[in-house]
Amino acid sequence: MTSATAVTPSRSTGSTRTAVRRTAWLGSALFWSAFAVLEGVNHGWLAGGAALLFLVLPDLTFLVALDEAPRMAKGQLPPRAVPYYNAMHRALIPFVLLLVYAVAPFAWAPAFAALCGWLAHISYDRAFGYGLRTKEGFQRG
């Protein structure tokens, strides 16, 4: 009779995975940043401005509940702002919009640049260890 033993990953395996994942997100961030800059250079100030706006826009979701911020713990986002924050920080949303843009019968450089800026923002956040929030407003583990 043989017994099966569960193999659990060691702490170093987990930290290696985290380092690899963050490095991949950083590569993604640099790619989307370069694409956003390229769109701004090739298509003018409107495309560059849209990319810059969407590079910072996801973090402005805290303004939804700015009045509650003084009562929150350090690092906690007001729970009322969490759905907006999480929606703006899901990579799938701008990626799907990018796919729709790719097959749409129109092309507008500022829209593409904005999506590149948005994906760059999300990628930088993940590269530096920031992710989605719990419903209470804290970083997910």
N, C-alpha and C positions, 0 to 999 in steps of 0.2 A: 504494500500500500504506500502510495506516495502522497505527500502533502504539498499543496500549492502554497507558495509564499508570495505575498504581495510585494511588489517592488515599488518603493516610493522614491521619488526623485530627491536627491540630496539638496542641501541648501545651495551649494555651488552650482548645481544644474539649474536651479530656479533663477539665480542671479545671472548666470550666463544667458539664459533665455531672455531675461529682462534686458540685458545689455544688447543682445542681438536685435530684439524687437525695437528698442529705442533707437538703435543705429539705423534700422530700416526706416523708421518714421522720420529720422533726421534726413536721410537720403531723399525721402518723399518730399519733405519740406523744402529742401534745396531745389529739387526738380520743379515743384509748383511755383516757388519764388522766382526761379529763372524764367519760367514760362510767363509769369505775370509781368516781370520786367520787360521781357521781349515784346509782349503785347503792347505795353505802354510806349516803348521805343518805336515800334512799328506803326502804331495806330493813334498816337497822340495822347494829349492830356486827359481826355475823357476816359480812355481805356486805362491809363495809368492811375487816374483818380478812383475809378471803380475798383481796381485791384487793391489799392491802398485802403479804401473804405471797407472792403470785405476782409481785409487782413486784420482790422481792428474791431469790426462790427460784432463778432460773436461774443467778445468780452463785455460789450456794452449792455448785454441783457440784464446785468445786475441793476441797471437803472429802473427796471420794472418795479422793484421793491426797495428803492433807495431809502424810503422813510423807515423801513424796518432794520436797516443795516446796523445802527448803533446798538440794538438789542441782541445782536447775533454774537456767537462765540467766535474766537479768532479762527479764520479760515472757513467759516460757515457762510454759505450763501442763503439769503432769506428763502424759505420754502416756496413762497409764491413765485419766485424768479426761476426756480429749478426747471420746470418744464420748458421754458424759453431757452435757458442756458443749454440744457441737454439737447434740444432740437437743433440749436445752432452749432453744437459740437459733435454731431454724428456725421462721420465721413460719408456715409452712404447717401445722405441727402444731396450734397453738392455733386457727388460722383454720378448719381442717377440723373441729375439735371444736366451734367456735362454730356452724358450719353444721349439724352433727349436733344440737346443742342447740336450734337454731332449728326443726328439724322433729320433734324428739322429743316424745312425748306427755306430758312433764312439764316443769315450770318450777321452778327453784330458784335464786333470786337470787344466793346466794353462789357457785354454779358459774359463772354468767354474769359476775359481778364478778371472779372469779379469772381467767377467760379474758381479760377486758379488761385486768387488771393485767399478765398475761403478755405480751399483745401490746404494751402500753405499754413494758414493759422492752425487748423486742426492738427496737422502733422507736427508743427512745432510744439504744440501743447503735449501731444503724446510723446514726442522725443524727450521733453523735459519732465515727464512724469505726471502731467495733469490729464485727467480724464473726465468722465461723466460724474455727476453728483447723485448722491442718494436723495430720497424724497425729503430728508431733513436738511439737506444743503451741504453735506460734507463730501469730500472726495471719496470716490469708491476705492476700495482696497484692491 
